[in-house]
Amino acid sequence: MIFHISIAADDPRRTATMLAELWRGEAFPFPMVGKGSWVAHAGDDRRSTIEVYPRDMAIYPTEGAGEERYEPVSRHGPFHAAVATPLGIGAVEEIGRRYGCHTSLCNRGPFRVIEFWVDNCLMLEMMTPEMQAEYQASITPENWKAMLAKRGIGPNGESLDGARAA
């Protein structure tokens, strides 16, 4: 279970406000973590939050809490997250248009998502209530094992057909 994630943004306040809007939640300053940081609260029963840091902030391990440093970082990377929203497709797309975020309705096979590109470089897969139900019905350990078996891969990464597994 993930309760919060942190992301980088060009304008943390604007991004946290936008994310809070997608959740029908609230955004607040988050000065305890880094200068200019904000946090979006969903206001749900899990206390879901997304911390939004300035794009040039990085966190490094130290003996105590992580140390913040400000330096150039890449705008793109492999991180993304699937995020629930109570809104429908049209409302998510409209928020994306208003904030200048590219959106795209995508079919991931057994479930759909709306790719929502924060600052057009970080993808959040926004899931409407219907999409959340599709995801929860399809992404199970049993279904994952069946998907791997169809590709000739066992649950431990071994090849089921003698070919080299991924």
C-alpha positions as CSV (number, residue, x, y, z in Angstrom):
1,M,0.0,0.0,0.0
2,I,1.4,3.4,-1.0
3,F,0.3,6.3,1.1
4,H,2.3,9.0,-0.6
5,I,4.8,9.7,-3.3
6,S,6.9,12.6,-4.1
7,I,7.5,14.2,-7.5
8,A,9.4,17.1,-9.0
9,A,7.7,20.0,-10.8
10,D,8.5,23.2,-12.5
11,D,6.0,25.0,-10.2
12,P,5.3,22.9,-7.1
13,R,2.4,25.1,-5.9
14,R,0.6,25.1,-9.3
15,T,1.2,21.3,-9.6
16,A,0.0,20.5,-6.1
17,T,-3.1,22.7,-6.7
18,M,-3.8,20.8,-9.9
19,L,-3.3,17.4,-8.3
20,A,-5.6,18.4,-5.4
21,E,-8.2,19.4,-8.0
22,L,-8.0,16.0,-9.7
23,W,-8.7,14.5,-6.3
24,R,-11.2,17.1,-5.1
25,G,-8.8,17.6,-2.3
26,E,-6.6,20.5,-1.0
27,A,-3.0,21.7,-1.5
28,F,-0.8,23.2,1.2
29,P,2.8,24.5,1.5
30,F,5.3,21.8,2.6
31,P,8.3,23.9,4.0
32,M,9.5,21.1,6.3
33,V,10.9,19.2,3.4
34,G,12.3,21.7,1.0
35,K,12.1,25.4,0.0
36,G,9.2,25.9,-2.3
37,S,7.7,22.4,-1.7
38,W,3.9,21.8,-1.7
39,V,1.7,18.8,-0.9
40,A,-1.6,17.7,-2.4
41,H,-4.0,16.0,0.0
42,A,-6.7,13.7,-1.4
43,G,-8.8,13.9,1.8
44,D,-9.5,10.2,1.5
45,D,-9.6,7.5,4.1
46,R,-6.0,6.5,3.4
47,R,-4.7,10.1,3.8
48,S,-3.2,9.9,0.3
49,T,-0.8,12.6,-0.6
50,I,1.6,13.7,-3.3
51,E,4.5,15.8,-2.2
52,V,5.7,18.2,-4.9
53,Y,9.3,19.4,-4.8
54,P,11.1,22.0,-7.0
55,R,12.5,20.4,-10.1
56,D,16.1,21.0,-9.1
57,M,15.8,19.5,-5.6
58,A,17.3,16.1,-5.0
59,I,17.3,14.1,-1.7
60,Y,20.4,12.2,-0.7
61,P,20.8,9.6,2.2
62,T,22.4,10.8,5.4
63,E,22.7,9.3,8.9
64,G,19.6,11.2,10.0
65,A,16.9,12.4,7.6
66,G,17.6,12.7,3.9
67,E,19.6,15.8,2.9
68,E,18.2,18.1,0.3
69,R,20.4,19.5,-2.4
70,Y,19.5,21.8,-5.3
71,E,21.2,20.9,-8.6
72,P,20.2,20.3,-12.2
73,V,18.3,17.0,-12.7
74,S,16.7,15.3,-15.7
75,R,13.1,16.2,-16.7
76,H,12.3,12.6,-17.7
77,G,12.7,9.2,-16.2
78,P,11.0,5.9,-15.8
79,F,8.9,6.8,-12.7
80,H,5.2,7.0,-13.1
81,A,2.2,6.2,-10.9
82,A,-1.3,5.1,-11.3
83,V,-3.5,7.5,-9.3
84,A,-7.2,7.2,-8.6
85,T,-9.5,10.2,-9.2
86,P,-13.3,10.5,-8.5
87,L,-13.6,12.5,-11.7
88,G,-14.7,11.3,-15.1
89,I,-12.6,11.3,-18.3
90,G,-13.9,14.7,-19.6
91,A,-13.2,16.4,-16.3
92,V,-9.6,15.0,-16.1
93,E,-9.0,16.0,-19.7
94,E,-10.3,19.5,-19.0
95,I,-8.0,20.0,-16.0
96,G,-5.1,18.9,-18.2
97,R,-6.0,21.4,-20.9
98,R,-6.3,24.2,-18.3
99,Y,-2.9,23.4,-16.8
100,G,-1.2,22.7,-20.1
101,C,-0.7,19.0,-19.5
102,H,-0.9,16.5,-22.3
103,T,-3.6,13.9,-21.7
104,S,-4.3,10.7,-23.6
105,L,-6.9,8.0,-23.1
106,C,-5.0,4.7,-23.3
107,N,-5.9,1.0,-23.2
108,R,-3.3,-1.0,-21.2
109,G,-5.0,-4.3,-22.1
110,P,-7.1,-5.4,-19.2
111,F,-7.7,-1.8,-18.0
112,R,-7.7,1.8,-19.3
113,V,-5.9,4.9,-18.0
114,I,-5.7,8.6,-18.8
115,E,-2.0,9.4,-19.3
116,F,-1.7,12.8,-17.6
117,W,1.7,14.4,-18.2
118,V,2.7,16.8,-15.4
119,D,4.9,19.5,-16.9
120,N,4.7,17.3,-20.0
121,C,7.5,15.2,-18.6
122,L,6.1,13.1,-15.7
123,M,3.3,10.6,-16.4
124,L,0.6,10.0,-14.0
125,E,-1.9,7.3,-15.1
126,M,-5.2,8.8,-13.8
127,M,-7.9,6.3,-13.2
128,T,-11.6,7.2,-13.1
129,P,-13.8,5.0,-10.8
130,E,-14.6,2.7,-13.8
131,M,-10.9,2.4,-14.6
132,Q,-10.1,1.6,-11.0
133,A,-12.6,-1.3,-11.1
134,E,-11.0,-2.6,-14.3
135,Y,-7.5,-2.4,-12.7
136,Q,-8.5,-4.1,-9.5
137,A,-10.3,-6.9,-11.4
138,S,-7.3,-7.6,-13.6
139,I,-4.1,-6.9,-11.7
140,T,-3.9,-9.9,-9.4
141,P,-0.9,-12.3,-8.7
142,E,-2.9,-15.1,-10.4
143,N,-3.6,-13.0,-13.6
144,W,0.0,-11.9,-13.7
145,K,1.3,-15.5,-13.6
146,A,-1.1,-16.4,-16.4
147,M,0.1,-13.4,-18.5
148,L,3.7,-14.5,-18.0
149,A,2.9,-18.1,-18.9
150,K,1.4,-16.9,-22.2
151,R,4.7,-15.3,-22.9
152,G,6.7,-18.5,-21.9
153,I,8.0,-17.0,-18.6
154,G,7.6,-18.6,-15.2
155,P,6.8,-16.7,-12.0
156,N,10.5,-16.6,-11.0
157,G,11.6,-15.3,-14.4
158,E,12.6,-18.7,-15.8
159,S,11.8,-19.8,-19.4
160,L,8.9,-22.2,-19.7
161,D,9.8,-23.2,-23.3
162,G,13.6,-23.6,-23.1
163,A,14.2,-20.1,-24.5
164,R,16.0,-17.5,-22.5
165,A,13.6,-15.6,-20.2
166,A,13.6,-11.8,-19.7
